[in-house]
Amino acid sequence: MKRLLLALACGTTVAAAAPDVEWRLYLASIAAANGGLRTHETSVTRRWLDEAPVTHRGWEWRYLDRLADLSLRSQAAHAGAITSLAVSADGQWLATSSLDKTVKVWDARSGAPAATLEGHGATTWTPAFRPGTTELATFGSDGTVRVWSWREAREIRRFERVGNGMGALAWSPDGALLAAASWTFVKDRGVVGWIHVWEAATGAVRLETEYGVKPITTIAFRPDGQQVVVGTWDGWIGAFAPTGDGRPAFEITLPMDDSYPALQGVAFSPDGALFAATAKDGLARVYHSADGRLARTLTGHARWANAAAFGITGAWVATASSDETIRLWDARTGRPLRVLHGHTASVNAIAVTPDGTRMISGAADGTLRWWDAALADISATTWRHDAGNVYGIDMAPSGSRIVTAGWGGRLTMWDGDTGRQVWQKPVHETSANAVAFSPDGTRLISGGNDGRLQVTSAATGEVVATWEHVTDGRAAGIAWSRDGRYVFAPSSRPHGKLWNAATGTVHHTITGTKGEIYDVAFSPDSRRVAVAWTSGDIRVVDVATGADAFALSGHEGAVYAVAWHPDGSLVATGGADRMIRVWDASTGRLLRTMSGHTELVYSLDFSPDGQRLVSASTDQTVRLWVPASGDATLTLPFASQVYGAQFTRDGRRLAVLPMDDTVVMLDGSSKR
């Protein structure tokens, strides 16, 4: 009550405090949303993103919001959990089975309902379209397998007493055989797994055999029709001839340890050379179908791995999990490609459309989601610099091109939207350390460990001039003034030179006491340049006279990064003392110190709107800060040290340079 009376009596005080309370709620919401995303609790992530006050939503909110749902669209499909799904061979139809005892058929493109099949007295499993027909087979926990003419919702054939519970179905590629995996409970024996294969035309039994002492939960035909593979909750995988004697061609037995590798799904690659098996231990294992030899193990899911589907080229495989995610993997190497969030319940099923353009998934909350299969191609977001590590980056003024400098002395020009290499040239004899665009986008200036300061055509990568060649190499800091008149670059230690960009002559030489110049940044009006030395010195220099405007003192040890706020009001610096300092750019007065990194700060960059500052560190993180308050809004971990991070010209994306031969593009554009 006292607090309420105080609030009423002191309205101005409460009004002043309200924005701070709202801002703290925003920071807490972002931290909770980021934590939810890391632990794959998508519903938690979305709830906290919704809680974040709208007025404060910045780059980090848009980035997390995008990652929290990468699907194209979603729809409610069943009143109960979706247990499985299948896409017809022509890609036109989608069938789903469910805990609600129905099987439904949908237009696979639009999601419009086409048919509902009712009749099973219990949960339905693994609907399967018969190739080349309008028939659909369904399995029910009522112990029956039914074949339908699904357009009329008319039952054509029924197989009774196939099993006691869950099961699985698969048609042979030519549609001549229907295979079922199931189980029964036998008195005095317990659970017994069963495999059945019938002739589609007559219903005659071609194979009936026991297999295992736990339910057989998954079955798949190899694309050539010569092999059928099953997986059981015993942790057994068996390969059979579909019309053979019931003896497995090979058998894989997974150790039944604490992880419990009960099989959940099996899927073949398009060429039939490999199959993926998903299990309750959270692992997906890829095997050679010829002999069952393990090719690779896919590790990453936090809970059961329920299903798998290969892309139509076989280059990648998708796995669906009870941890609410879909993961995409390189099928040849097992390298993880991407984690897809969007579902807010266990993802039980996944399929790739026959044209290879879409993935469709089904979840325990009865929802379906459609995904762009192009998400498996990470070349647009992870650019592999085949020359080695990337040390420098800059954006073209138009935003359509991005240039990087890296190991081997190569400069690489990229298409900023697609990640395609436009050209790559060996401009330096040893590592290229820094590169910058001219403001008109026609030229590049770069420096390398060979000591050369090279001017290059941005269109072709051809060297058009060498302005200087020093003997002690050249550090990373190179900058082109906004007005296009000057270039600042380190020279022989501890000196730097301000070059006339039109003539290639030296305008001023800036002399330090010791160390080397590691980073530089021009003010937005091009009148001053901030210069940072590894000695810890930072000086703001007047471009016209070459004289010091003032020095910035406060860092302990080398300063590796300097950045100027877009409106010219602030300068940010970072270095070996792990601190980021923000200074008044007109007076040199220290405004605030920001801590959080546990190792040296290698780079800094302001967003184009000036609302955020990004830092990169050898502590394997990139961090986002609010320069006005000094608050950190988001920490992004990487698997290696991070050499740099820079906003694109439109501020939508972040280009990150981890020490792993890649440029990683992070998209901060929300779908909402």
C-alpha positions, 0 to 999 in steps of 0.5 A: 500500500505504501508503494502504491501511495508513493507511486500516486503521489510521485507520478513523475518518479514512477514515469521515469522509472518505468522505462528502466523496469521495462528495459530490465524485463526486455533483457530478462526476456531475451536471456530466457528466450535464448536459453530456451532455444539452446535447450530446444524448448521452443515453446518457452522461447516463443513465450519469452519473445512474446513477453519482450516489450515491443518498444525495445525489440532490437536485432537480438529479438529478431534473430531469436524470433527467426530461429524459433520458427524456420518453418514455412507454415503450420496447421492443426491436423489431428485431435491427437498426436501425429504418429507418422506421415507419408507423401505420394510418389507424385508429390501431390498428396500427404497422408497422416496417422494419429492417436485419434484413430483416423488417417487423413489425406491432404493436398501436400502443397496447400494442406487442404483436406482431401479425405478422412479414413475412419474404421480403425478401433485404435491408434493408426500408424505409418500410412503408405501410398501404393505407387502408381495407384490411389490406394493407401495402406494403414496400420492400426493398434486394433491389430489390422492392416487395411488397404483403402481406395482413399478417394472414396474412403472405401476399404478394399482389403483387410489383414486381421490379427497382424499385431497387438499394438503399434506397427509399421507398413511399407510398399515395395517400389513397384507396388507389388508387395506390402510389408508390415512390422508388428508384434504380438504377446504370446503366453509363456513367451512374452512379446514376439516381433513379426514381419509379414509380406503380402502380394498386393494383388491377391493378399497371399502371404509371401513372408511371415517370420518372427524376429526379436522379443520386443516390438518391431516398430519400423520397416522400409524397402530398399529402393531396388525392392530387393531388401526390407529392413526392420528395427526393433525395440530390442535394438536389433536391425535386420535386413531380409529378402522380402520373399525369402526364407525369413533369415536375415541377410545381416543383423545389427545388434546395438548394446542395450545399455542405459541409453536404450537404443530402441529403434524408432525409424528407418529410411533409405537414401535415394540410391539405396546404398545407405539407410538411417536408423533412429533410436530412443537413445537420441542417436541416428546411425547411418549404415551401408545397406550391402552389409550393415556396416556402420558408416557414421553416427549422428549425435546431437538430439537431446531426446528420442530420435524418432524418424529420418528422411533423406534429401532427393540427392542423398547428400543430406538427411533430416532427423526428427526428435522428441526434443522438438527439433529437426536436425539436418546432417551431411549424409556423407560426413555426418557433419551437422548442418542446421537445427530447425525449431518451430514445433512445440511438441515431440516431432514424430515424423518427417518426409521429403517431397519427391521434387526435393523442394519441401520437408513436411513434419508431424508432431505430438500436438497434432500439427503439421509443418512445412519446411523449405528443403533448401535449409539443408544447403548452408552455403548461403549462410556459412561461406567456406573460404577454401583458402583457409581462415578469414581475417578481414571483411568489408561490405560494398556500399551497395550491400550486394557484395562482401569481400574477405581477406584470408590465409594464403593471401587471397581476397574473395568476393562474395555475392552477399545474398547467396554466398556464391563466390564471385571471384578469388585472387591471390593478392598477397604472398602470405596471409591477407589481414585486412581489406576495405571497399572504397566508398564508390565500390570500385576499388579495394585496399588490402594489407597482408603479412607480405608487407604490401599495401595493394589497391585492387579492382573490386570488379575483377580482383586484379591488382592495379597499384602497390602503394607500399611494401614494408619489411615487417608485415602489416597489421589488420587495421585498414580503413577508407574514409567515407568521403573517399579521399583518404585511406589509413593503413599501418606501416612500419611499426609503430607508424601508420600512414594517411594516404591520398586515395586519388594519387597514392601519395602520403598525406600524413604519417602518424607515429607511435611510441611502440607496438603496431597499429592494429585497428583504425576507424574514420569518423562518419564525417571523415574529419578524424580517424581513431588509431589503436596500437598494441601498446595500448595507446589510442589516439584520435587524429585530425585528418587535415593536419595529422595532429592529435585531437586527443588520446583515449587512456584506460585500457591495460595492454594491447587495443585490437578494436576500434569503432565509430558510432554512425552519428559520430558521437561515440568511439568504442574500443576493445582489447587484451584486457577483455574490456570494451570502453565507450568514449565521447567522441568530441571530448575523449571522456570515458562514458562507460566500461563494458565487461563480459568477455573472458578473453581478448576482444578482437573486433567491434562494429556498430549497427547502422542505426547505432542501437547495437554494438557487436564484439568478437572475442577469442573466448569463442563468443560474439556479444551484442551490447547497447552502447547507450546503457552498456548492457549486453543483450545476447551472447552467441557461442562458437566452436572456435575463437572468433576473429571478427563480426560486422553488420551488413550495410542494411543492418539485417545480418551479422557476418562472423569470422570464426577461426574455422575457414568460414564466414557465418551469416546470422540473419536478424530479420524476423518473420513477424 
